[in-house]
Amino acid sequence: MRMCLGCRTSRPKNELIRINGDAQERGYYVCDDPDCIARLLKNKRLGNSLKEALTELEGKR
């Protein structure tokens, strides 16, 4: 089980999208829901590399 950064719900790993955020290869998980991605992009605590990865993911939709 992993937790979505956007909605903070625990889901099985295969239901979430993994995003590599920083240079330390830390993985972050987010639901395949546009609302979760939008919520994360508004979060001011996220690093720039994670925001870039989320923006790229949102652009693929």
PQR file with spaces between the fields and no chain letter, atoms N, CA, C, O and H, PARSE charges and radii, in Angstrom:
ATOM       1  N    MET     1       0.843   -1.179    0.000 -0.4000 1.5000
ATOM       2  CA   MET     1       0.000    0.000    0.000 -0.0000 2.0000
ATOM       3  C    MET     1       0.891    1.246    0.000  0.5500 1.7000
ATOM       4  O    MET     1       1.918    1.304    0.677 -0.5500 1.4000
ATOM       5  N    ARG     2       0.463    2.228   -0.776 -0.4000 1.5000
ATOM       6  CA   ARG     2       1.160    3.505   -0.847 -0.0000 2.0000
ATOM       7  C    ARG     2       0.132    4.623   -0.646  0.5500 1.7000
ATOM       8  O    ARG     2      -1.067    4.411   -0.827 -0.5500 1.4000
ATOM       9  H    ARG     2      -0.371    2.181   -1.326  0.4000 1.0000
ATOM      10  N    MET     3       0.608    5.801   -0.276 -0.4000 1.5000
ATOM      11  CA   MET     3      -0.295    6.919   -0.038 -0.0000 2.0000
ATOM      12  C    MET     3      -0.158    7.962   -1.140  0.5500 1.7000
ATOM      13  O    MET     3       0.951    8.337   -1.519 -0.5500 1.4000
ATOM      14  H    MET     3       1.582    5.972   -0.129  0.4000 1.0000
ATOM      15  N    CYS     4      -1.285    8.421   -1.646 -0.4000 1.5000
ATOM      16  CA   CYS     4      -1.312    9.490   -2.639 -0.0000 2.0000
ATOM      17  C    CYS     4      -0.982   10.815   -1.951  0.5500 1.7000
ATOM      18  O    CYS     4      -1.535   11.120   -0.894 -0.5500 1.4000
ATOM      19  H    CYS     4      -2.186    8.116   -1.339  0.4000 1.0000
ATOM      20  N    LEU     5      -0.089   11.595   -2.541 -0.4000 1.5000
ATOM      21  CA   LEU     5       0.262   12.892   -1.959 -0.0000 2.0000
ATOM      22  C    LEU     5      -0.875   13.897   -2.063  0.5500 1.7000
ATOM      23  O    LEU     5      -0.959   14.822   -1.255 -0.5500 1.4000
ATOM      24  H    LEU     5       0.360   11.347   -3.400  0.4000 1.0000
ATOM      25  N    GLY     6      -1.746   13.727   -3.046 -0.4000 1.5000
ATOM      26  CA   GLY     6      -2.823   14.688   -3.264 -0.0000 2.0000
ATOM      27  C    GLY     6      -3.986   14.523   -2.299  0.5500 1.7000
ATOM      28  O    GLY     6      -4.374   15.471   -1.617 -0.5500 1.4000
ATOM      29  H    GLY     6      -1.677   12.976   -3.702  0.4000 1.0000
ATOM      30  N    CYS     7      -4.545   13.308   -2.242 -0.4000 1.5000
ATOM      31  CA   CYS     7      -5.745   13.092   -1.430 -0.0000 2.0000
ATOM      32  C    CYS     7      -5.453   12.352   -0.127  0.5500 1.7000
ATOM      33  O    CYS     7      -6.343   12.183    0.706 -0.5500 1.4000
ATOM      34  H    CYS     7      -4.230   12.538   -2.796  0.4000 1.0000
ATOM      35  N    ARG     8      -4.203   11.910    0.048 -0.4000 1.5000
ATOM      36  CA   ARG     8      -3.755   11.246    1.272 -0.0000 2.0000
ATOM      37  C    ARG     8      -4.496    9.936    1.555  0.5500 1.7000
ATOM      38  O    ARG     8      -4.625    9.547    2.716 -0.5500 1.4000
ATOM      39  H    ARG     8      -3.480   12.048   -0.629  0.4000 1.0000
ATOM      40  N    THR     9      -4.980    9.258    0.527 -0.4000 1.5000
ATOM      41  CA   THR     9      -5.608    7.961    0.711 -0.0000 2.0000
ATOM      42  C    THR     9      -4.608    6.863    0.391  0.5500 1.7000
ATOM      43  O    THR     9      -3.767    7.020   -0.494 -0.5500 1.4000
ATOM      44  H    THR     9      -4.876    9.574   -0.416  0.4000 1.0000
ATOM      45  N    SER    10      -4.698    5.764    1.104 -0.4000 1.5000
ATOM      46  CA   SER    10      -3.830    4.620    0.854 -0.0000 2.0000
ATOM      47  C    SER    10      -4.476    3.728   -0.188  0.5500 1.7000
ATOM      48  O    SER    10      -5.657    3.391   -0.097 -0.5500 1.4000
ATOM      49  H    SER    10      -5.381    5.637    1.824  0.4000 1.0000
ATOM      50  N    ARG    11      -3.685    3.352   -1.176 -0.4000 1.5000
ATOM      51  CA   ARG    11      -4.161    2.499   -2.253 -0.0000 2.0000
ATOM      52  C    ARG    11      -3.068    1.512   -2.600  0.5500 1.7000
ATOM      53  O    ARG    11      -1.905    1.729   -2.262 -0.5500 1.4000
ATOM      54  H    ARG    11      -2.726    3.626   -1.250  0.4000 1.0000
ATOM      55  N    PRO    12      -3.431    0.419   -3.279 -0.5600 1.5000
ATOM      56  CA   PRO    12      -2.390   -0.494   -3.755  0.2800 2.0000
ATOM      57  C    PRO    12      -1.457    0.212   -4.728  0.5500 1.7000
ATOM      58  O    PRO    12      -1.864    1.117   -5.457 -0.5500 1.4000
ATOM      59  N    LYS    13      -0.223   -0.209   -4.729 -0.4000 1.5000
ATOM      60  CA   LYS    13       0.816    0.431   -5.535 -0.0000 2.0000
ATOM      61  C    LYS    13       0.466    0.480   -7.017  0.5500 1.7000
ATOM      62  O    LYS    13       0.808    1.446   -7.699 -0.5500 1.4000
ATOM      63  H    LYS    13       0.108   -0.945   -4.137  0.4000 1.0000
ATOM      64  N    ASN    14      -0.214   -0.549   -7.526 -0.4000 1.5000
ATOM      65  CA   ASN    14      -0.527   -0.593   -8.957 -0.0000 2.0000
ATOM      66  C    ASN    14      -1.646    0.357   -9.366  0.5500 1.7000
ATOM      67  O    ASN    14      -1.890    0.519  -10.562 -0.5500 1.4000
ATOM      68  H    ASN    14      -0.492   -1.334   -6.972  0.4000 1.0000
ATOM      69  N    GLU    15      -2.335    0.990   -8.420 -0.4000 1.5000
ATOM      70  CA   GLU    15      -3.391    1.956   -8.728 -0.0000 2.0000
ATOM      71  C    GLU    15      -2.874    3.395   -8.742  0.5500 1.7000
ATOM      72  O    GLU    15      -3.620    4.320   -9.063 -0.5500 1.4000
ATOM      73  H    GLU    15      -2.137    0.858   -7.449  0.4000 1.0000
ATOM      74  N    LEU    16      -1.610    3.581   -8.399 -0.4000 1.5000
ATOM      75  CA   LEU    16      -1.033    4.917   -8.310 -0.0000 2.0000
ATOM      76  C    LEU    16       0.044    5.108   -9.364  0.5500 1.7000
ATOM      77  O    LEU    16       0.590    4.141   -9.893 -0.5500 1.4000
ATOM      78  H    LEU    16      -1.004    2.830   -8.139  0.4000 1.0000
ATOM      79  N    ILE    17       0.342    6.359   -9.661 -0.4000 1.5000
ATOM      80  CA   ILE    17       1.402    6.713  -10.590 -0.0000 2.0000
ATOM      81  C    ILE    17       2.614    7.131   -9.771  0.5500 1.7000
ATOM      82  O    ILE    17       2.502    7.958   -8.866 -0.5500 1.4000
ATOM      83  H    ILE    17      -0.102    7.145   -9.231  0.4000 1.0000
ATOM      84  N    ARG    18       3.771    6.562  -10.088 -0.4000 1.5000
ATOM      85  CA   ARG    18       5.000    6.903   -9.369 -0.0000 2.0000
ATOM      86  C    ARG    18       5.706    8.027  -10.100  0.5500 1.7000
ATOM      87  O    ARG    18       5.851    7.994  -11.322 -0.5500 1.4000
ATOM      88  H    ARG    18       3.862    5.891  -10.823  0.4000 1.0000
ATOM      89  N    ILE    19       6.141    9.014   -9.351 -0.4000 1.5000
ATOM      90  CA   ILE    19       6.863   10.155   -9.905 -0.0000 2.0000
ATOM      91  C    ILE    19       8.205   10.245   -9.187  0.5500 1.7000
ATOM      92  O    ILE    19       8.259   10.259   -7.957 -0.5500 1.4000
ATOM      93  H    ILE    19       6.023    9.041   -8.358  0.4000 1.0000
ATOM      94  N    ASN    20       9.283   10.305   -9.957 -0.4000 1.5000
ATOM      95  CA   ASN    20      10.610   10.513   -9.373 -0.0000 2.0000
ATOM      96  C    ASN    20      10.812   12.009   -9.234  0.5500 1.7000
ATOM      97  O    ASN    20      10.869   12.736  -10.226 -0.5500 1.4000
ATOM      98  H    ASN    20       9.239   10.293  -10.956  0.4000 1.0000
ATOM      99  N    GLY    21      10.919   12.460   -8.001 -0.4000 1.5000
ATOM     100  CA   GLY    21      10.943   13.887   -7.768 -0.0000 2.0000
ATOM     101  C    GLY    21      12.296   14.532   -7.690  0.5500 1.7000
ATOM     102  O    GLY    21      12.525   15.534   -8.368 -0.5500 1.4000
ATOM     103  H    GLY    21      10.873   11.870   -7.195  0.4000 1.0000
ATOM     104  N    ASP    22      13.199   14.013   -6.905 -0.4000 1.5000
ATOM     105  CA   ASP    22      14.453   14.729   -6.698 -0.0000 2.0000
ATOM     106  C    ASP    22      15.646   13.879   -7.114  0.5500 1.7000
ATOM     107  O    ASP    22      15.489   12.739   -7.553 -0.5500 1.4000
ATOM     108  H    ASP    22      13.013   13.199   -6.355  0.4000 1.0000
ATOM     109  N    ALA    23      16.814   14.435   -6.974 -0.4000 1.5000
ATOM     110  CA   ALA    23      18.044   13.787   -7.430 -0.0000 2.0000
ATOM     111  C    ALA    23      18.365   12.523   -6.630  0.5500 1.7000
ATOM     112  O    ALA    23      19.153   11.696   -7.088 -0.5500 1.4000
ATOM     113  H    ALA    23      16.941   15.360   -6.618  0.4000 1.0000
ATOM     114  N    GLN    24      17.788   12.362   -5.477 -0.4000 1.5000
ATOM     115  CA   GLN    24      18.049   11.195   -4.649 -0.0000 2.0000
ATOM     116  C    GLN    24      17.166   10.015   -5.034  0.5500 1.7000
ATOM     117  O    GLN    24      17.099    9.023   -4.309 -0.5500 1.4000
ATOM     118  H    GLN    24      17.148   13.034   -5.104  0.4000 1.0000
ATOM     119  N    GLU    25      16.487   10.123   -6.174 -0.4000 1.5000
ATOM     120  CA   GLU    25      15.623    9.063   -6.689 -0.0000 2.0000
ATOM     121  C    GLU    25      14.500    8.704   -5.725  0.5500 1.7000
ATOM     122  O    GLU    25      14.078    7.550   -5.655 -0.5500 1.4000
ATOM     123  H    GLU    25      16.541   10.930   -6.763  0.4000 1.0000
ATOM     124  N    ARG    26      14.033    9.672   -5.004 -0.4000 1.5000
ATOM     125  CA   ARG    26      12.898    9.451   -4.117 -0.0000 2.0000
ATOM     126  C    ARG    26      11.649    9.344   -4.968  0.5500 1.7000
ATOM     127  O    ARG    26      11.442   10.156   -5.869 -0.5500 1.4000
ATOM     128  H    ARG    26      14.376   10.610   -5.061  0.4000 1.0000
ATOM     129  N    GLY    27      10.820    8.361   -4.698 -0.4000 1.5000
ATOM     130  CA   GLY    27       9.595    8.175   -5.463 -0.0000 2.0000
ATOM     131  C    GLY    27       8.391    8.721   -4.718  0.5500 1.7000
ATOM     132  O    GLY    27       8.249    8.530   -3.510 -0.5500 1.4000
ATOM     133  H    GLY    27      10.988    7.701   -3.965  0.4000 1.0000
ATOM     134  N    TYR    28       7.538    9.393   -5.445 -0.4000 1.5000
ATOM     135  CA   TYR    28       6.294    9.910   -4.895 -0.0000 2.0000
ATOM     136  C    TYR    28       5.150    9.269   -5.661  0.5500 1.7000
ATOM     137  O    TYR    28       5.295    8.913   -6.830 -0.5500 1.4000
ATOM     138  H    TYR    28       7.653    9.548   -6.426  0.4000 1.0000
ATOM     139  N    TYR    29       4.021    9.125   -5.001 -0.4000 1.5000
ATOM     140  CA   TYR    29       2.881    8.485   -5.625 -0.0000 2.0000
ATOM     141  C    TYR    29       1.691    9.433   -5.639  0.5500 1.7000
ATOM     142  O    TYR    29       1.457   10.183   -4.692 -0.5500 1.4000
ATOM     143  H    TYR    29       3.902    9.414   -4.051  0.4000 1.0000
ATOM     144  N    VAL    30       0.942    9.378   -6.748 -0.4000 1.5000
ATOM     145  CA   VAL    30      -0.239   10.208   -6.890 -0.0000 2.0000
ATOM     146  C    VAL    30      -1.304    9.397   -7.632  0.5500 1.7000
ATOM     147  O    VAL    30      -0.980    8.568   -8.482 -0.5500 1.4000
ATOM     148  H    VAL    30       1.133    8.768   -7.517  0.4000 1.0000
ATOM     149  N    CYS    31      -2.557    9.640   -7.310 -0.4000 1.5000
ATOM     150  CA   CYS    31      -3.670    8.971   -7.994 -0.0000 2.0000
ATOM     151  C    CYS    31      -3.715    9.410   -9.452  0.5500 1.7000
ATOM     152  O    CYS    31      -3.183   10.458   -9.818 -0.5500 1.4000
ATOM     153  H    CYS    31      -2.820   10.313   -6.619  0.4000 1.0000
ATOM     154  N    ASP    32      -4.345    8.610  -10.257 -0.4000 1.5000
ATOM     155  CA   ASP    32      -4.531    8.961  -11.667 -0.0000 2.0000
ATOM     156  C    ASP    32      -5.783    9.837  -11.799  0.5500 1.7000
ATOM     157  O    ASP    32      -6.611    9.628  -12.686 -0.5500 1.4000
ATOM     158  H    ASP    32      -4.777    7.758   -9.959  0.4000 1.0000
ATOM     159  N    ASP    33      -5.902   10.805  -10.914 -0.4000 1.5000
ATOM     160  CA   ASP    33      -7.051   11.702  -10.853 -0.0000 2.0000
ATOM     161  C    ASP    33      -6.566   13.137  -11.071  0.5500 1.7000
ATOM     162  O    ASP    33      -5.683   13.599  -10.348 -0.5500 1.4000
ATOM     163  H    ASP    33      -5.229   10.975  -10.194  0.4000 1.0000
ATOM     164  N    PRO    34      -7.118   13.843  -12.041 -0.5600 1.5000
ATOM     165  CA   PRO    34      -6.678   15.224  -12.305  0.2800 2.0000
ATOM     166  C    PRO    34      -6.806   16.147  -11.088  0.5500 1.7000
ATOM     167  O    PRO    34      -6.027   17.090  -10.951 -0.5500 1.4000
ATOM     168  N    ASP    35      -7.770   15.891  -10.212 -0.4000 1.5000
ATOM     169  CA   ASP    35      -7.929   16.725   -9.018 -0.0000 2.0000
ATOM     170  C    ASP    35      -6.744   16.571   -8.064  0.5500 1.7000
ATOM     171  O    ASP    35      -6.296   17.548   -7.465 -0.5500 1.4000
ATOM     172  H    ASP    35      -8.402   15.125  -10.324  0.4000 1.0000
ATOM     173  N    CYS    36      -6.240   15.348   -7.925 -0.4000 1.5000
ATOM     174  CA   CYS    36      -5.079   15.125   -7.052 -0.0000 2.0000
ATOM     175  C    CYS    36      -3.851   15.833   -7.607  0.5500 1.7000
ATOM     176  O    CYS    36      -3.089   16.442   -6.856 -0.5500 1.4000
ATOM     177  H    CYS    36      -6.605   14.554   -8.412  0.4000 1.0000
ATOM     178  N    ILE    37      -3.660   15.754   -8.908 -0.4000 1.5000
ATOM     179  CA   ILE    37      -2.511   16.402   -9.530 -0.0000 2.0000
ATOM     180  C    ILE    37      -2.616   17.914   -9.390  0.5500 1.7000
ATOM     181  O    ILE    37      -1.628   18.577   -9.076 -0.5500 1.4000
ATOM     182  H    ILE    37      -4.279   15.259   -9.518  0.4000 1.0000
ATOM     183  N    ALA    38      -3.806   18.464   -9.621 -0.4000 1.5000
ATOM     184  CA   ALA    38      -4.009   19.908   -9.486 -0.0000 2.0000
ATOM     185  C    ALA    38      -3.771   20.357   -8.045  0.5500 1.7000
ATOM     186  O    ALA    38      -3.184   21.415   -7.815 -0.5500 1.4000
ATOM     187  H    ALA    38      -4.609   17.925   -9.876  0.4000 1.0000
ATOM     188  N    ARG    39      -4.218   19.568   -7.085 -0.4000 1.5000
ATOM     189  CA   ARG    39      -4.025   19.895   -5.669 -0.0000 2.0000
ATOM     190  C    ARG    39      -2.537   19.948   -5.335  0.5500 1.7000
ATOM     191  O    ARG    39      -2.095   20.824   -4.592 -0.5500 1.4000
ATOM     192  H    ARG    39      -4.695   18.709   -7.272  0.4000 1.0000
ATOM     193  N    LEU    40      -1.775   19.019   -5.877 -0.4000 1.5000
ATOM     194  CA   LEU    40      -0.333   19.012   -5.618 -0.0000 2.0000
ATOM     195  C    LEU    40       0.371   20.197   -6.260  0.5500 1.7000
ATOM     196  O    LEU    40       1.299   20.755   -5.673 -0.5500 1.4000
ATOM     197  H    LEU    40      -2.135   18.308   -6.481  0.4000 1.0000
ATOM     198  N    LEU    41      -0.056   20.590   -7.454 -0.4000 1.5000
ATOM     199  CA   LEU    41       0.586   21.723   -8.126 -0.0000 2.0000
ATOM     200  C    LEU    41       0.355   23.029   -7.372  0.5500 1.7000
ATOM     201  O    LEU    41       1.168   23.948   -7.468 -0.5500 1.4000
ATOM     202  H    LEU    41      -0.809   20.137   -7.931  0.4000 1.0000
ATOM     203  N    LYS    42      -0.728   23.121   -6.634 -0.4000 1.5000
ATOM     204  CA   LYS    42      -1.004   24.324   -5.841 -0.0000 2.0000
ATOM     205  C    LYS    42      -0.227   24.347   -4.528  0.5500 1.7000
ATOM     206  O    LYS    42      -0.104   25.395   -3.895 -0.5500 1.4000
ATOM     207  H    LYS    42      -1.388   22.374   -6.556  0.4000 1.0000
ATOM     208  N    ASN    43       0.298   23.190   -4.118 -0.4000 1.5000
ATOM     209  CA   ASN    43       1.020   23.069   -2.855 -0.0000 2.0000
ATOM     210  C    ASN    43       2.363   23.787   -2.949  0.5500 1.7000
ATOM     211  O    ASN    43       3.160   23.485   -3.838 -0.5500 1.4000
ATOM     212  H    ASN    43       0.199   22.338   -4.633  0.4000 1.0000
ATOM     213  N    LYS    44       2.620   24.707   -2.071 -0.4000 1.5000
ATOM     214  CA   LYS    44       3.837   25.512   -2.108 -0.0000 2.0000
ATOM     215  C    LYS    44       5.041   24.799   -1.484  0.5500 1.7000
ATOM     216  O    LYS    44       6.164   25.288   -1.608 -0.5500 1.4000
ATOM     217  H    LYS    44       1.972   24.952   -1.350  0.4000 1.0000
ATOM     218  N    ARG    45       4.841   23.678   -0.827 -0.4000 1.5000
ATOM     219  CA   ARG    45       5.932   22.977   -0.166 -0.0000 2.0000
ATOM     220  C    ARG    45       6.661   22.004   -1.086  0.5500 1.7000
ATOM     221  O    ARG    45       7.699   21.464   -0.703 -0.5500 1.4000
ATOM     222  H    ARG    45       3.929   23.280   -0.726  0.4000 1.0000
ATOM     223  N    LEU    46       6.147   21.769   -2.280 -0.4000 1.5000
ATOM     224  CA   LEU    46       6.778   20.821   -3.188 -0.0000 2.0000
ATOM     225  C    LEU    46       8.026   21.419   -3.811  0.5500 1.7000
ATOM     226  O    LEU    46       8.095   22.627   -4.041 -0.5500 1.4000
ATOM     227  H    LEU    46       5.304   22.207   -2.592  0.4000 1.0000
ATOM     228  N    GLY    47       9.001   20.585   -4.083 -0.4000 1.5000
ATOM     229  CA   GLY    47      10.218   21.030   -4.743 -0.0000 2.0000
ATOM     230  C    GLY    47       9.964   21.282   -6.220  0.5500 1.7000
ATOM     231  O    GLY    47       8.982   20.797   -6.781 -0.5500 1.4000
ATOM     232  H    GLY    47       8.946   19.604   -3.897  0.4000 1.0000
ATOM     233  N    ASN    48      10.851   22.040   -6.845 -0.4000 1.5000
ATOM     234  CA   ASN    48      10.697   22.378   -8.256 -0.0000 2.0000
ATOM     235  C    ASN    48      10.742   21.154   -9.157  0.5500 1.7000
ATOM     236  O    ASN    48       9.995   21.085  -10.133 -0.5500 1.4000
ATOM     237  H    ASN    48      11.649   22.434   -6.389  0.4000 1.0000
ATOM     238  N    SER    49      11.596   20.193   -8.852 -0.4000 1.5000
ATOM     239  CA   SER    49      11.696   19.013   -9.708 -0.0000 2.0000
ATOM     240  C    SER    49      10.402   18.205   -9.681  0.5500 1.7000
ATOM     241  O    SER    49       9.992   17.656  -10.704 -0.5500 1.4000
ATOM     242  H    SER    49      12.202   20.249   -8.059  0.4000 1.0000
ATOM     243  N    LEU    50       9.760   18.129   -8.520 -0.4000 1.5000
ATOM     244  CA   LEU    50       8.491   17.409   -8.427 -0.0000 2.0000
ATOM     245  C    LEU    50       7.392   18.166   -9.168  0.5500 1.7000
ATOM     246  O    LEU    50       6.555   17.550   -9.827 -0.5500 1.4000
ATOM     247  H    LEU    50      10.093   18.575   -7.689  0.4000 1.0000
ATOM     248  N    LYS    51       7.385   19.486   -9.067 -0.4000 1.5000
ATOM     249  CA   LYS    51       6.395   20.281   -9.802 -0.0000 2.0000
ATOM     250  C    LYS    51       6.563   20.108  -11.311  0.5500 1.7000
ATOM     251  O    LYS    51       5.573   20.028  -12.038 -0.5500 1.4000
ATOM     252  H    LYS    51       8.064   19.987   -8.532  0.4000 1.0000
ATOM     253  N    GLU    52       7.801   20.050  -11.782 -0.4000 1.5000
ATOM     254  CA   GLU    52       8.054   19.840  -13.207 -0.0000 2.0000
ATOM     255  C    GLU    52       7.537   18.475  -13.644  0.5500 1.7000
ATOM     256  O    GLU    52       6.931   18.351  -14.708 -0.5500 1.4000
ATOM     257  H    GLU    52       8.605   20.115  -11.191  0.4000 1.0000
ATOM     258  N    ALA    53       7.770   17.459  -12.835 -0.4000 1.5000
ATOM     259  CA   ALA    53       7.301   16.119  -13.178 -0.0000 2.0000
ATOM     260  C    ALA    53       5.772   16.064  -13.200  0.5500 1.7000
ATOM     261  O    ALA    53       5.197   15.406  -14.067 -0.5500 1.4000
ATOM     262  H    ALA    53       8.262   17.559  -11.970  0.4000 1.0000
ATOM     263  N    LEU    54       5.110   16.737  -12.269 -0.4000 1.5000
ATOM     264  CA   LEU    54       3.651   16.764  -12.241 -0.0000 2.0000
ATOM     265  C    LEU    54       3.088   17.536  -13.424  0.5500 1.7000
ATOM     266  O    LEU    54       2.082   17.127  -14.005 -0.5500 1.4000
ATOM     267  H    LEU    54       5.578   17.272  -11.564  0.4000 1.0000
ATOM     268  N    THR    55       3.718   18.646  -13.791 -0.4000 1.5000
ATOM     269  CA   THR    55       3.270   19.439  -14.930 -0.0000 2.0000
ATOM     270  C    THR    55       3.395   18.613  -16.213  0.5500 1.7000
ATOM     271  O    THR    55       2.518   18.654  -17.075 -0.5500 1.4000
ATOM     272  H    THR    55       4.535   18.979  -13.319  0.4000 1.0000
ATOM     273  N    GLU    56       4.483   17.870  -16.325 -0.4000 1.5000
ATOM     274  CA   GLU    56       4.690   17.003  -17.489 -0.0000 2.0000
ATOM     275  C    GLU    56       3.625   15.904  -17.531  0.5500 1.7000
ATOM     276  O    GLU    56       3.104   15.586  -18.600 -0.5500 1.4000
ATOM     277  H    GLU    56       5.196   17.836  -15.624  0.4000 1.0000
ATOM     278  N    LEU    57       3.303   15.325  -16.376 -0.4000 1.5000
ATOM     279  CA   LEU    57       2.279   14.285  -16.295 -0.0000 2.0000
ATOM     280  C    LEU    57       0.914   14.845  -16.677  0.5500 1.7000
ATOM     281  O    LEU    57       0.152   14.199  -17.397 -0.5500 1.4000
ATOM     282  H    LEU    57       3.726   15.582  -15.507  0.4000 1.0000
ATOM     283  N    GLU    58       0.607   16.039  -16.199 -0.4000 1.5000
ATOM     284  CA   GLU    58      -0.676   16.663  -16.500 -0.0000 2.0000
ATOM     285  C    GLU    58      -0.778   16.990  -18.001  0.5500 1.7000
ATOM     286  O    GLU    58      -1.865   16.911  -18.573 -0.5500 1.4000
ATOM     287  H    GLU    58       1.226   16.564  -15.615  0.4000 1.0000
ATOM     288  N    GLY    59       0.322   17.350  -18.630 -0.4000 1.5000
ATOM     289  CA   GLY    59       0.330   17.663  -20.047 -0.0000 2.0000
ATOM     290  C    GLY    59       0.096   16.455  -20.934  0.5500 1.7000
ATOM     291  O    GLY    59      -0.340   16.606  -22.075 -0.5500 1.4000
ATOM     292  H    GLY    59       1.205   17.415  -18.166  0.4000 1.0000
ATOM     293  N    LYS    60       0.379   15.253  -20.431 -0.4000 1.5000
ATOM     294  CA   LYS    60       0.175   14.031  -21.208 -0.0000 2.0000
ATOM     295  C    LYS    60      -1.281   13.605  -21.243  0.5500 1.7000
ATOM     296  O    LYS    60      -1.631   12.702  -22.003 -0.5500 1.4000
ATOM     297  H    LYS    60       0.733   15.131  -19.504  0.4000 1.0000
ATOM     298  N    ARG    61      -2.124   14.213  -20.458 -0.4000 1.5000
ATOM     299  CA   ARG    61      -3.541   13.823  -20.409 -0.0000 2.0000
ATOM     300  C    ARG    61      -4.271   14.352  -21.585  0.5500 1.7000
ATOM     301  O    ARG    61      -5.474   14.128  -21.718 -0.5500 1.4000
ATOM     302  H    ARG    61      -1.839   14.946  -19.840  0.4000 1.0000
